[in-house]
Amino acid sequence: MSSDQVQYTHGYKLPALAGLNRRTAESHASWLLPRLKPGDRVLDAGPGPGTITLGLARAVSPGKVTGVEIGQPYVDLATETARNDNVENVEFLQGDALDLDFDDETFDVVFSFAVLEHIPEPIDALREWYRVLKPGGLIAVGSSAVSWHAHPLDAPLGPPKMNFYYRVWETNGGHPDMAADQPQLVRRAGFQDIEIGGFFQHSDPQQQASTWPERFRDPDFIKQAVDAGFASAEEIEEVAQEVEAWGKDPDAWYMLPWFWALGRKPG
Ligand SMILES: C[S@@+](CC[C@H](N)C(=O)[O-])C[C@H]1O[C@@H](n2cnc3c(N)ncnc32)[C@H](O)[C@@H]1O
């Protein structure tokens, strides 16, 4: 699969990046960090701009972390960030995390955050990651679920206002409520000793309000949503304006729930 065949709904433009490049291993993978050991060989499947990946690399040094990312813009950005931050035990490769160019039993840990929700058959990804893990190796996946995003009940973000966005995401093969299925998928892929947990990320309403409208106003997105009959262009613009107004409300707040699952490959 090439990057032009993958329909990554959030895209690679600035609005999507603004939400990703604030993530760190400490903020979004603190549940994994205590389990990493110096010397571990780690795969980050779908690292995006790589800000979490760099923290994983620091944790396993002198071990090595490889990020396999389908979007070339993020591979370039992550590589540049690693160079600027002087993190040398990390590499970012362009590729499909469902069809890895690695031998069986290569990695001690496979980590993937906020990626399964963009993959049409997440079980296929988990089986591929099982293949490249060493016996006894650790799978560590994290996902969100839009149905459980938390905000004041009249906020225009989340369902039902943003249903048109979630329907486009599903049309692109994604799963906006992925986290609900994550534990059973990890088990079905063959992993054992499964542990689950979660946390809320407080997200700045002004930042949400400055990024979602731009995504809604992307002409390609509008065309897809309108052609599929999920909303009219006018309805999408109305939600964009409501979100902008909401971002200025001093009482606005927004929390993203994240759920993680850890499991071991038997052996
Ligand atoms: C929401 S971003 C998460 C990025 C990063 N893990 C983080 O949490 O900051 C999802 C990423 O998965 C990548 N992706 C989606 N499908 C992929 C695939 N089949 N192989 C590799 N990367 C993929 C996207 O290009 C995007 O960078």
PDBQT file of the ligand as one rigid body, heavy atoms in Angstrom, charges set to zero:
ROOT
HETATM    1  C1  LIG A 301      -3.526  10.284  14.614  1.00  0.00    +0.000 C 
HETATM    2  S1  LIG A 301      -1.928  10.042  13.932  1.00  0.00    +0.000 S 
HETATM    3  C2  LIG A 301      -1.025   9.478  15.369  1.00  0.00    +0.000 C 
HETATM    4  C3  LIG A 301       0.450   9.750  15.268  1.00  0.00    +0.000 C 
HETATM    5  C4  LIG A 301       1.261   9.412  16.515  1.00  0.00    +0.000 C 
HETATM    6  N1  LIG A 301       1.194   7.994  16.825  1.00  0.00    +0.000 N 
HETATM    7  C5  LIG A 301       0.818  10.241  17.689  1.00  0.00    +0.000 C 
HETATM    8  O1  LIG A 301      -0.029   9.761  18.475  1.00  0.00    +0.000 OA
HETATM    9  O2  LIG A 301       1.270  11.376  17.823  1.00  0.00    +0.000 OA
HETATM   10  C6  LIG A 301      -2.080   8.527  12.988  1.00  0.00    +0.000 C 
HETATM   11  C7  LIG A 301      -0.861   8.248  12.110  1.00  0.00    +0.000 C 
HETATM   12  O3  LIG A 301      -0.940   6.923  11.565  1.00  0.00    +0.000 OA
HETATM   13  C8  LIG A 301      -0.435   6.963  10.253  1.00  0.00    +0.000 C 
HETATM   14  N2  LIG A 301      -0.918   5.776   9.530  1.00  0.00    +0.000 N 
HETATM   15  C9  LIG A 301      -2.192   5.490   9.171  1.00  0.00    +0.000 A 
HETATM   16  N3  LIG A 301      -2.235   4.300   8.536  1.00  0.00    +0.000 NA
HETATM   17  C10 LIG A 301      -0.960   3.817   8.519  1.00  0.00    +0.000 A 
HETATM   18  C11 LIG A 301      -0.364   2.621   8.020  1.00  0.00    +0.000 A 
HETATM   19  N4  LIG A 301      -1.079   1.686   7.402  1.00  0.00    +0.000 N 
HETATM   20  N5  LIG A 301       0.974   2.460   8.172  1.00  0.00    +0.000 NA
HETATM   21  C12 LIG A 301       1.736   3.415   8.793  1.00  0.00    +0.000 A 
HETATM   22  N6  LIG A 301       1.215   4.566   9.284  1.00  0.00    +0.000 NA
HETATM   23  C13 LIG A 301      -0.114   4.762   9.149  1.00  0.00    +0.000 A 
HETATM   24  C14 LIG A 301      -0.957   8.278   9.708  1.00  0.00    +0.000 C 
HETATM   25  O4  LIG A 301      -0.267   8.683   8.561  1.00  0.00    +0.000 OA
HETATM   26  C15 LIG A 301      -0.737   9.198  10.905  1.00  0.00    +0.000 C 
HETATM   27  O5  LIG A 301       0.541   9.759  10.917  1.00  0.00    +0.000 OA
ENDROOT
TORSDOF 0
